[in-house]
Amino acid sequence: MIVVTGATGNVGRPLTRALAAAGRQVTAVSRHAAPAPEGGRHVPADLSEPAGLEPVLAGAKALFLLLSGDMHATGAGPAGIIGQAAAGGVRRIVLLSSQGVATRPSGPTRIALRAVEDVLRESGLDWVILRPGGFASNALWWAESVRARRVVAAPFGDVGVPLIDPADIAEVAAACLLDDRHTGGVYELTGPEVITPRRQAEAIAAALGSPVRFHELTREEAKAAMAQSMPAELAEDTLTILGAPSPAELRVSPDVQRVLGRPPRPFADWAARHVAAFR
């Protein structure tokens, strides 16, 4: 049995499918009720209460651990999940961390993630740490404006990073859960090329077969929009990364190729697969 947390998200959903396709029994965990994956079960659970995970983890041999943003708040104690998993018999954990743990280690969320990484390393379990950069699926922020006005509005139109397709993260995670050759690996996951917001808009337009206009927001305009769905401090931190990525954040990592034996998917591939969201 493999337990997948965050199972209804951009990474968890394709991961549960990949594991089921590999013939593995899966317990999909998310905060809210959802359909069970093929050949498995779905269990609603709150990761902020590790003790409540005992029945979820019973009989599991591996765990994919994805921690939502609120799990890093003061007093949340996400590292307790690792101890609960070990006590329940789990022997392998694949942790979804962040590229920023290495490239921008001083941010509060990244400090919290690094603490979880350290607990995992010292747990005595088999472990793999995945550190993705920016997600291609963040383009879904633009879906409403593209549907309504055929406009992508974003700051820093000509500043890009090598965005990673969540489906590639899921495939790497599946490989790491199923193959002990990856034990002890720390993999940085990026896409195959640096792509700017302006070029993302062009890729969405190509997928739609319809023009999409790019409108460049000021930093303050972008911060005001982002602050409606995240803390202002996090919005400011995100904009700093988007506006001035470091050389390490611009680097195209070889790790997807190393694990999967193929290059990562380009943003245009993601846009074509998710074009319905923009219609």
C-alpha positions as CSV (number, residue, x, y, z in Angstrom):
1,M,0.0,0.0,0.0
2,I,1.2,3.5,-0.9
3,V,-0.3,6.6,0.7
4,V,-0.5,9.7,-1.4
5,T,-1.3,13.0,0.4
6,G,-2.6,16.0,-1.6
7,A,-4.1,13.4,-3.8
8,T,-6.6,15.7,-5.5
9,G,-4.1,18.3,-6.6
10,N,-2.0,19.0,-9.6
11,V,0.7,16.4,-8.6
12,G,-1.3,14.0,-6.4
13,R,-3.9,13.3,-9.0
14,P,-1.6,12.1,-11.8
15,L,0.6,10.3,-9.2
16,T,-2.3,8.2,-7.9
17,R,-3.1,7.3,-11.6
18,A,0.6,6.4,-12.3
19,L,0.8,4.1,-9.2
20,A,-2.5,2.4,-10.0
21,A,-1.3,1.8,-13.5
22,A,1.8,0.2,-12.1
23,G,-0.5,-2.2,-10.2
24,R,0.0,-0.7,-6.7
25,Q,-2.7,-0.3,-4.2
26,V,-3.1,3.4,-3.3
27,T,-4.7,5.2,-0.4
28,A,-5.4,8.8,-1.7
29,V,-5.6,11.4,1.1
30,S,-6.9,14.9,0.9
31,R,-8.7,17.3,3.2
32,H,-12.1,16.9,1.4
33,A,-14.0,13.9,0.1
34,A,-13.2,12.8,-3.4
35,P,-13.7,9.8,-5.7
36,A,-11.5,6.8,-4.9
37,P,-8.6,6.1,-7.4
38,E,-8.9,3.0,-9.5
39,G,-8.0,0.0,-7.5
40,G,-7.6,2.0,-4.3
41,R,-9.5,4.1,-1.7
42,H,-9.8,7.7,-0.8
43,V,-9.7,8.9,2.8
44,P,-10.4,12.5,4.0
45,A,-7.8,13.5,6.6
46,D,-6.3,16.6,8.1
47,L,-2.5,16.5,8.1
48,S,-2.4,19.1,10.9
49,E,-3.4,16.3,13.2
50,P,-0.8,13.6,12.7
51,A,-2.3,11.3,15.3
52,G,-5.5,11.1,13.2
53,L,-3.5,9.6,10.4
54,E,-2.9,6.3,12.2
55,P,-5.7,4.4,10.4
56,V,-4.7,5.9,7.1
57,L,-1.1,4.8,7.4
58,A,-1.8,1.3,8.8
59,G,-0.4,-1.3,6.5
60,A,1.3,1.2,4.2
61,K,4.9,0.7,3.1
62,A,5.5,4.1,1.4
63,L,4.2,7.6,1.7
64,F,4.2,10.6,-0.7
65,L,4.2,13.6,1.6
66,L,2.9,17.0,0.2
67,L,2.5,19.7,2.8
68,S,0.1,22.6,2.0
69,G,1.1,26.1,2.9
70,D,-0.8,26.2,6.1
71,M,1.2,23.2,7.4
72,H,4.2,25.6,7.8
73,A,2.4,28.0,10.1
74,T,3.7,28.4,13.6
75,G,2.7,25.4,15.7
76,A,1.6,23.2,12.8
77,G,4.3,20.6,13.4
78,P,4.4,18.8,10.0
79,A,7.4,16.8,11.0
80,G,5.2,14.8,13.3
81,I,3.7,13.1,10.3
82,I,7.1,11.5,9.6
83,G,7.2,10.0,13.1
84,Q,3.6,8.8,12.8
85,A,4.4,7.2,9.5
86,A,7.4,5.4,10.9
87,A,5.4,4.2,13.9
88,G,2.8,2.8,11.5
89,G,5.3,0.7,9.5
90,V,6.0,3.0,6.6
91,R,9.5,2.4,5.3
92,R,9.8,4.9,2.5
93,I,8.8,8.6,2.2
94,V,9.1,10.8,-0.9
95,L,8.8,14.4,0.2
96,L,7.7,17.2,-2.1
97,S,9.8,20.1,-1.0
98,S,10.9,23.2,-2.9
99,Q,13.8,24.5,-5.0
100,G,13.8,27.5,-2.8
101,V,15.1,25.5,0.1
102,A,18.5,25.6,-1.7
103,T,18.1,28.9,-3.7
104,R,16.4,31.1,-1.1
105,P,16.8,29.4,2.3
106,S,15.9,32.3,4.5
107,G,12.2,32.6,3.7
108,P,9.8,31.4,6.5
109,T,8.1,28.7,4.4
110,R,11.5,27.4,3.1
111,I,12.9,27.4,6.6
112,A,10.0,25.2,7.7
113,L,10.4,22.9,4.7
114,R,14.1,22.5,5.4
115,A,13.3,21.5,9.0
116,V,11.0,18.8,7.6
117,E,13.8,17.6,5.2
118,D,16.2,17.4,8.1
119,V,13.7,15.3,10.2
120,L,13.2,13.0,7.3
121,R,17.0,12.5,6.7
122,E,17.4,11.6,10.4
123,S,14.3,9.4,10.6
124,G,16.0,6.1,9.7
125,L,13.5,5.6,6.9
126,D,14.3,5.3,3.2
127,W,13.7,8.8,1.7
128,V,13.8,10.9,-1.4
129,I,13.4,14.7,-1.5
130,L,11.9,16.4,-4.6
131,R,12.6,20.1,-5.0
132,P,10.6,21.5,-7.9
133,G,10.8,25.1,-9.2
134,G,7.9,27.0,-10.6
135,F,4.8,25.0,-11.7
136,A,3.4,25.3,-15.2
137,S,0.0,24.9,-13.7
138,N,0.3,28.3,-12.0
139,A,-0.8,29.6,-15.4
140,L,-4.3,28.5,-14.3
141,W,-4.4,31.8,-12.4
142,W,-5.0,33.4,-15.9
143,A,-7.8,31.0,-16.9
144,E,-10.7,33.3,-16.0
145,S,-9.2,36.4,-17.8
146,V,-8.3,34.3,-20.9
147,R,-11.9,32.9,-21.1
148,A,-13.5,36.2,-20.6
149,R,-11.2,38.7,-22.4
150,R,-8.5,36.6,-24.1
151,V,-5.9,38.5,-21.8
152,V,-3.0,37.2,-19.7
153,A,-2.2,39.9,-17.1
154,A,1.1,39.3,-15.2
155,P,4.1,41.2,-14.0
156,F,7.7,40.8,-15.4
157,G,6.5,39.8,-18.9
158,D,10.0,39.2,-20.2
159,V,11.5,37.5,-17.1
160,G,11.2,33.7,-17.1
161,V,12.1,30.5,-15.3
162,P,12.2,26.9,-16.4
163,L,8.6,25.9,-15.3
164,I,8.0,22.2,-14.5
165,D,4.9,20.3,-15.6
166,P,3.2,18.8,-12.5
167,A,2.8,15.6,-14.5
168,D,6.6,15.3,-14.6
169,I,6.8,15.8,-10.9
170,A,4.2,13.0,-10.5
171,E,6.1,10.6,-12.7
172,V,9.4,11.3,-10.9
173,A,7.6,10.8,-7.6
174,A,6.2,7.4,-8.8
175,A,9.6,6.3,-9.9
176,C,11.0,7.2,-6.5
177,L,8.3,5.4,-4.6
178,L,8.7,2.3,-6.6
179,D,12.4,2.0,-7.2
180,D,14.8,1.9,-4.2
181,R,17.7,3.0,-6.4
182,H,16.5,6.5,-5.8
183,T,16.9,6.2,-2.0
184,G,18.8,9.2,-0.6
185,G,18.3,11.3,-3.7
186,V,17.6,15.0,-3.7
187,Y,16.2,15.9,-7.1
188,E,15.7,19.4,-8.4
189,L,12.9,19.4,-10.9
190,T,12.6,22.0,-13.7
191,G,11.2,22.2,-17.2
192,P,13.4,22.0,-20.3
193,E,13.7,25.8,-20.9
194,V,13.3,29.2,-19.4
195,I,9.9,30.6,-20.5
196,T,8.5,34.1,-19.8
197,P,4.9,35.0,-19.0
198,R,4.7,36.6,-22.5
199,R,5.8,33.4,-24.1
200,Q,3.4,31.4,-21.9
201,A,0.5,33.6,-23.3
202,E,1.7,32.8,-26.8
203,A,1.7,29.1,-26.0
204,I,-1.9,29.3,-24.6
205,A,-3.0,31.2,-27.7
206,A,-1.5,28.5,-29.9
207,A,-3.3,25.8,-27.9
208,L,-6.6,27.7,-28.3
209,G,-6.1,28.6,-31.9
210,S,-7.1,32.2,-30.9
211,P,-5.1,35.3,-30.1
212,V,-4.4,36.1,-26.5
213,R,-3.1,39.5,-25.5
214,F,-0.4,40.0,-22.9
215,H,-0.9,42.9,-20.4
216,E,2.0,43.6,-18.1
217,L,1.1,44.4,-14.5
218,T,3.2,46.6,-12.3
219,R,4.6,45.0,-9.2
220,E,2.1,46.8,-7.0
221,E,-0.8,45.7,-9.2
222,A,0.3,42.1,-9.1
223,K,0.9,42.2,-5.3
224,A,-2.6,43.6,-4.7
225,A,-4.2,40.8,-6.9
226,M,-2.1,38.1,-5.2
227,A,-2.8,39.3,-1.7
228,Q,-6.5,38.4,-2.2
229,S,-5.5,34.7,-2.1
230,M,-2.3,34.6,0.0
231,P,-0.6,36.5,2.8
232,A,1.0,39.8,1.7
233,E,4.4,38.6,2.9
234,L,4.2,35.5,0.7
235,A,3.0,37.6,-2.3
236,E,6.0,39.9,-1.9
237,D,8.4,37.0,-1.6
238,T,6.9,35.3,-4.7
239,L,7.2,38.6,-6.7
240,T,10.8,38.9,-5.7
241,I,11.6,35.5,-7.2
242,L,9.5,36.1,-10.3
243,G,11.1,39.5,-11.0
244,A,14.7,38.6,-10.3
245,P,15.4,34.9,-10.4
246,S,18.9,33.9,-9.3
247,P,21.3,32.0,-11.6
248,A,20.4,28.8,-9.7
249,E,16.7,29.4,-10.4
250,L,17.4,29.9,-14.1
251,R,19.3,26.7,-14.4
252,V,17.7,23.8,-16.3
253,S,18.2,20.8,-14.1
254,P,19.0,17.3,-15.6
255,D,17.2,15.5,-12.9
256,V,13.9,14.7,-14.7
257,Q,16.0,13.2,-17.5
258,R,18.1,11.3,-15.0
259,V,15.1,9.7,-13.3
260,L,12.7,9.2,-16.2
261,G,15.1,8.7,-19.1
262,R,13.4,11.5,-21.1
263,P,13.5,15.3,-21.1
264,P,10.9,17.2,-19.1
265,R,7.8,18.4,-21.0
266,P,7.7,22.0,-22.3
267,F,5.1,24.5,-21.2
268,A,3.4,24.2,-24.6
269,D,2.7,20.6,-23.9
270,W,1.0,21.5,-20.6
271,A,-1.0,24.2,-22.3
272,A,-2.3,21.9,-25.0
273,R,-3.4,19.3,-22.4
274,H,-5.2,21.9,-20.3
275,V,-6.6,24.0,-23.0
276,A,-10.2,23.4,-21.9
277,A,-9.5,25.5,-18.8
278,F,-8.9,28.5,-21.0
279,R,-11.8,28.1,-23.5
